[in-house]
């Protein structure tokens, strides 16, 4: 069964959102795809915040990528001046 993670992010004061977005497009999304994600959607939710919706083929694929994802999150914090503010995850129950 397909599995979704939703993470929320906040940029540090003074960080350039466009620079961060470029890093997301060039590094972060390809990394998640390389770990097995089927699709990644990033939404700008305010001047300094965003949310990422990542679809995985199943929970096992997401769980197998856990350590690699943690490494990416640490590098995002150091390199892109952003921090994760929340995470939700679970199996898709219905899809229209």
N, C-alpha and C positions, 0 to 999 in steps of 0.2 A: 504494500500500500504506500502511495506517495506520502512524503513527509515534508513539512515546511518549518523553516526557522524564520523568525522576524526579530531583527536586532535594531535597536535605536542607538544613534550616535550623536555626539555633540562636539563641535569644533572649539578649540581653545580661543579665548579672546585674541583678536588680532590675526587669526589664521585666515588665509585666503580660501574661500569656498571653492573657487574655480581650480586652484592648485590641488586641493583635496579631491575634487571630482575627477581630475585628470589621473591622479594616482589610483582612484577606484577603478576607472575604466581600463587603465593600462596594466595594473598589477593585481588588484584585489579580486575583481571579477574573474580574470583568467585563472587565478589561483584556486578559487572556489570551484570553477568548472573542472580544473585539473584534479581536484579531490573527489569529483563525481557528481557535482551539482548539475541538474538539468537546466536550470534557469535562475537568473539573479535579476531582481528588479530593485532599483534604488529610487527612493522618493525624497525630494527635498521638502521638509516639513516646516522649516522656518529659516531665518537668515543664518542660523548656526547649527541647525539640527537636520538629521536625515534618518530614514529607516530603510533597511535592506530586507527584502523578502527573498529567501532562497528556497528553491524547490529541489528536493532530492528524490531519487527513485524509490527510496525506502529508508526506514529508520536505521537499518544496519549499515547502509552506506554512509549516512551522516555520522553515526557513532564511530565508524572506522576512521573518519577524518577528524575526529575531535582534537587530537594532539596537534595536528597540522593547523587546524583552525585557530587554536589557542596561540600558536606561534605567529600567525598572520595578525591576530588582534594585538599582540604585544608590539609588533613592528608598526602597525597603524598608529598606535599611541605615540611611539617614539618618532616616527618619520613624518606623519601627517598632522601631528598636533590635534588629534581627536581621541575621544574616549567612548567606550561602549557604555550606554546608560541603562540598557535593559535587553532582555531576551525572552522570547516566547517560542515554544516549539511543540509540534504535535503532528499526528497523522491527519490527512485530509479526510473528512467524513462525507462531504458533499461538494460537488463542483458543477457549476452551471455553465 
